[in-house]
Amino acid sequence: MYSFSDDTLFRFECLFKQEKRDYKKIISEYNSKKWNDIYEENKNNQITSEIELLNSSYNFCKSDIKFDYSSIEGKVYKANNQDIQNSIFMIKKYIINEIDKYDVNTVIELGAGMCFYSKLIDLHYEGSKEILSYDICPITKDIYKVLFSKNLDTHFNYYDEDSYKFLDKIENKCVIFSNQSIEQIKETKTFINSLKKYKDKIECVINFECLYELKDETNPIFFLQKKYLEKCDYNRDLYSNLKNDNDVEILDLQNNLIPTHLLYNKSIIKWKFK
Ligand SMILES: C[S@@+](CC[C@H](N)C(=O)[O-])C[C@H]1O[C@@H](n2cnc3c(N)ncnc32)[C@H](O)[C@@H]1O
């Protein structure tokens, strides 16, 4: 008899209410809660290693985290701390591989929140790369300052074309990535079209995101994942907008590869402008 984790039971409850993902919701969920708690707990700590970073952001040492995961085939299993770390390191390895392949010096994280992945990449390169992190939450600026010991105007809104002007200042080609942040936006045309203006500065874009349109409804877990995306008011058009844009070339697509919880498997989609 399979017994679901508390986290999964909470996710199932989410299937019975409809969220509206507007600015107010995002600020209350992230700025005032999740990122604020992490900031308050860590604002006086210097993060110098991966393990310190994992503990500061995910409390790895403090508890034995239990999640239900589902595999790329949609099979349910119990995840332990090692599985959770594997999901995180899959993302790190993928980004690093691209940075090394293109030999870029500048790496940009959009919707960076607590800057976890930005810092993970920074630690790997021992501070030798320019890592720029942006988010709609004002607290990201404070978190960035603590983690990188420098100031950056981190303000960025996917929906606002002017937000992308920070790319004016980039001198050489960069790699851009997002993890679970495109999920937060209703439409991705502004995102794609705004980046298009800077296509000569972008080597590639890597999104670690759920691809709603590619969830196979004949599998019960992916069917529920689709419903979960609908109920949380998460994005539903990233894949279609990339696929239908004649200026975009999809370079890699690995669907449902990275589990986060039972109702959320991320895909990797890597693309560039032609
Ligand atoms: C689930 S969190 C992921 C954060 C980070 N990428 C990570 O992996 O830890 C989603 C992030 O997207 C940000 N976000 C939501 N709407 C946004 C918008 N319109 N523009 C920029 N960032 C946004 C939120 O503030 C939040 O930090």
The ligand as an ORCA input file, in Angstrom:
! r2SCAN-3c Opt
* xyz 0 1
  C       9.263     29.286     -7.784
  S      10.222     30.719     -7.637
  C      11.742     30.174     -8.364
  C      12.910     30.998     -7.952
  C      14.290     30.513     -8.466
  N      14.320     30.481     -9.896
  C      14.652     29.165     -7.889
  O      14.796     28.216     -8.649
  O      14.834     29.063     -6.677
  C       9.531     31.803     -8.872
  C      10.187     33.170     -8.949
  O       9.649     33.880    -10.074
  C       9.527     35.242     -9.716
  N       8.561     35.922    -10.602
  C       7.220     35.763    -10.626
  N       6.657     36.583    -11.532
  C       7.668     37.272    -12.091
  C       7.716     38.290    -13.080
  N       6.594     38.733    -13.678
  N       8.913     38.780    -13.431
  C      10.040     38.340    -12.821
  N      10.070     37.386    -11.873
  C       8.890     36.861    -11.508
  C       9.050     35.167     -8.274
  O       9.234     36.379     -7.618
  C       9.910     34.038     -7.731
  O      11.104     34.509     -7.182
*
